């Protein structure tokens, strides 16, 4: 009888009780000298013969086992970790079967779990990942093509890579191409549970660099996935209070925004995929319009008077269009309507067998890349991401700004920022708004930012341009309360607002809504002003305004006219902000401005440096 015994990951007291007993009883031990801790051999009896398999062929190993068997000796074949993972036990078992020798297996603690212990992590963190992929990068030992890292990466779950430390440049590229966001946390665990154990935390985008910096070439496990964040700030995202306050303030802290999605399909197979996606996306809170393919299903005729009309309509009404079709159909259909990457909806194409999901338009600001990854998660397709920052693992400022609800004022400078980061240059960052989370790689704040040519300024004040090339990002946090005489022209209203904003040092883009009293529901100038600013106009009744808490200036005339003593200040504060500009009078117009509190977050975007700006 041959006993295959798992030795555990390194520390000698991590072998199982059964394994230790068999070692004590063994007459012959064959151990994998390159990985098994030799201290385990101290269990052996003085008469025991020991072989190091590191220098032996399979045939030689099996010969030792056969000899032991013939002489009636107890033989242990000692493998590192658990023998079932990359232990090459199958070939030994086949050889033993061929000569009729019996064997059994004693499990061991895999280095997979030694690494989890070193990381103090839960691989299957609720709400983050409920699966663990155990794999390796293809090197001299091939990996079946269907298990290519880029395919497995599409699941976005926790992943452990054995035997891959020398192959990280390629592995990293595949992991990114497959769908892990560049800033996904990663770790290299060297010699878990050995005295010289070391843990290096990085991101998927910096894996290869990290291994190089620390000179790690072997005996290490690579772990990737958001679960690695389980203990840190990330858990705050799952704290209902945190996410609530934040969502109320911005509606944008989530990696994924609620979107209205229009889906089109052209074949029966495409329709069934469209249905599956619609269900999955609806389950995540998106509003999905499946009417086009459903009409195809119910009456069997083309659902489109004209596909182009459908696309025009969907372009103006939806945040995202999903074509279950060839890319060619999608590209030809949307071509006339695609105009601006800052405004166009996300357009995504997925083949009807759900192998590849390709964001065609608005990958960053429109959220097509993120949505493609979501879709990949729903149906197992591989996301085909082509935006330069993503494929290079570089911080995408436009996408981040969109997710944080920031207005991006300078498109050319946004390009300068992306280019600088892609060229490996440092981009400065100043912010008058509190930032939380780790600063993405390539950004610098404080003194380090002083020498940067290109930089990002996050402020409510558009006059701030601290860098030679400054990308200004403005939080939309201002509520403008406004009142006017009936029939006031929009130009006058706009001029008054500009003055008020400049007195409060606020960029026009900081305005997120106009609020006035409901008797103004048909006040064309105010409605038009909302359109010019691209913000909603909200109406409050006199009772609602009267109930807004706070101390406001009061006018008997206004009270007599509309039933509440002050319109503009109360309206400015009606959605919860704090007054920063009290009633400012212009001829026939009054304006007041309130600001909402805001915080911005890099959580989930990168883990390389701790942010301490602003
Ligand atoms: N059966 C073993 C794996 C053998 S393959 C187990 O279950 O752990 C050898 C690979 O395992 C190494 O290249 C490395 O990736 C990983 N490995 C083994 N011991 C390790 C340890 N103590 N710390 C980190 N990785 C280890």
Boltz pocket constraint, residues with backbone or C-beta under 6 A from the ligand:
constraints:
  - pocket:
      binder: B
      contacts: [[A, 9], [A, 10], [A, 35], [A, 79], [A, 80], [A, 81], [A, 82], [A, 83], [A, 84], [A, 85], [A, 86], [A, 87], [A, 109], [A, 110], [A, 111], [A, 112], [A, 114], [A, 115], [A, 161], [A, 162], [A, 163], [A, 164], [A, 189], [A, 190], [A, 191], [A, 192], [A, 193], [A, 194], [A, 218], [A, 219], [A, 220], [A, 221], [A, 222]]
      max_distance: 6.0
